């Protein structure tokens, strides 16, 4: 877990070019709820959003960054779960279709 905390802190530094990082407790909450890849991707997306807001002279506060990152993590997790369900449905339908095609050719599984 220590290595994952270091990776999240490093990703935060990369995304926001700052030495201040979220608390260890916050990073542990993220890592408890989401896979590391989702946490990292969300922090990088949040960094892009923060740069966009900075260019508009509307900088994101530290709390805004934390909240936005958490929301992105939730959205990425939901999207990953929905995609996994769609793949499972597709594979099940494909297996069913293959099974039906074999049965129609006179093959017996008994």
N, C-alpha and C positions, 0 to 999 in steps of 0.2 A: 504493500500500500504506500510505503514511503516513496518508492520510485514513481508511482502514479501521481502523488502529490507534487513531486518535483516537475513532472512533465506538464501538469496543469499550470503550475506557477510559471514555467518557461513559456508556455503558450500564451498566458496572460501578458507576460513581458513583451512577447513578439507582437501580439495584437494591439497593445496600447502604448508601447514604448515608455513604460513607466516602471519604477522599482516597487511601487506599492502593489500588493497582491491581495486577493480576497483572504479572509481568515482561513485558517486550516479547517475550522468547523464547516465553513461554507463549502470549501472544496470537497470535504468528506461527504457532505449532503449530496452534492452533485454526483460524486463517484458512487455513492450508495444507490442512487436512483437511475443512473444512466451509464452505459458503457463509455470507456475512455474516449473512443473515437467520436462519439456524439458530443461529449464535453469539449473536446478540442475543436471540432468543426463549429460548434456554437460560439465559442470564444473568438474564433477567427471571423465568423460572420458578424459578430458584435463589433469587432475591431473595424471592419469595413463600414458598418453603420456609424460608428463613432467618428471616423474620418469624414464621412459624408456630412454629418451634422456639424463638425468643426468647420468645414469649408463654407457652410451656410451661416456661420457665426452663431450657431446654436449648439454649443458643446454639451455632450452628455455628462451628467454628473456620475460619480462613482456608483451611487445607488441606482441610477438609471442603467448603467452598464450591467450591474448584477441582475437587475430585473429583466432586462432585455435578453441577456444570455440565458437566464433560466427559462424564459418563454421560448426561445429558439430551441433549447434542449427538449422541452416538452413537445414542440411541433415536429422536430426531427424524429423523436421516439415514436410518436403517433404515425408518422409517415412510414417509418421502418416496419412497424407492426402491420399496417394496412398492406404494404407491399408484400410482406411475408404471407399474409392471408391470401392475397390474390395469386401468388405463385403456388401455394398449396392447392387452391381451388383448380387452377389451370392444370397442375400435374395430376390431380385426382381425375379430372375430366379426360385428360389424355390417356391415363391408364384404363379408364372405363371404356373409352372408344377403342383402344387396342384390344381389350378383352372381348368386346362385342364383335370386332372384325375377325378375331381368331375363331370365335364360336360360329360365325356365319360361314366359315370355310370348312366346317365339318369337324373341327378339332374337338376333342372331348377332354375335359379335365377330371373326369371321375375315375 
